[in-house]
Amino acid sequence: IFTAAIERRYFEIESGKDRNKRTVEVAFDVGEIILPHNDSHTPFYEIEIERKAGNSSAIDTLRDKILALAPSAKVQPAPKSKQGTDLYRKSRKSP
């Protein structure tokens, strides 16, 4: 029902030592969600933060730093699949 054409760049951030060591992956996704039934192309930009190892508090710390640097950013808990499905459903309701 949709295609997510996304380019991803990612890296890992480590913090802490020994038992307090944490690893978080930060991914930058840029692209578009395409709805073939009406040929609509919706831009897509996302910073994804994923815990790889250690305490999940590293995610909260990093999220807070990102939001401090980019206050207009919004937390989006929905995965790309839900965002694409929502766009599809919305487009079907429009005249």
N, C-alpha and C positions, 0 to 999 in steps of 0.2 A: 504493500500500500504506500510505502515511501522508501526513499534511499537517503542514507546519511553519508554524504561525500565529505569525509573529514581527513585533514592532515594533522598528524600528531608529532609533537616534540616532547620529550620527557627526560627527567633526570631524578636522581635520588639525593635526599638530604639526610645526613646522619647527625644525631646530637646525643649528648650524654656519654657516659663511659660504663664499662663493665655491665652490671645488672640493670643500670638505668639507660643503657644504649637504646636509641630508637631510630628507626629508618622509615622515612616517608617518601613515596614517589609523587612527584609533581608533574602533571601532564598538561600541555597547552594544546587544545584542540581548536582548529579553525576550519571552517568549511560551510556547508549548507545542507539543509534538509530539502529534498526534492519530492514533490507530489506529482507523479506522472499523469494522473487523471485530469489535472488542470494545468500542468506544466508550471506550477509555482515553485519558486526557489526562495527559501527563507535562510538568511545568513545565520551562522551558528558559531559562537565563540564561547569557549569554556576553559576554566582552569580546574582540573580534577586533582584532588588530593586523596591518596590512598595509603593507609598504614601497611607497611611491609613487615616490620618487626618491632617489638617492644610495646610500650604503653600508648594507648590511643590519644593521650593528652597532647602529643606532638601535633596531631591534626588540628586540634582546637587552637593551639599556639600559632601555627602557621596560618590558619584561616584568619585569625584576628590580625596578624601582621599584614596579610593581603588586603583585608578590609580597611585597615588604617591607611594603606598606600593608595587604595582605589575605593573611596567611600561610595561611589555609585554602583559598585559591584553588588550582586545579589547572590545569596546562597540558593542553589537549585538542587534539591535532594532527588528530583526525578531523573532517572537514566534517559539516555538519548532515545531509547525505544518508546518510552512513555511520552516524551516530548513530541516525537514524530507522529505517534498515534493520535495525540491530542490535536495536532495541527490538521491531520487528516479528517478527524471527526468535525472539527470546527469548519473546515472547508466544505464539507458535505451539507452543513446546516445553512451556509450562506446561499442566497439566491443566485 
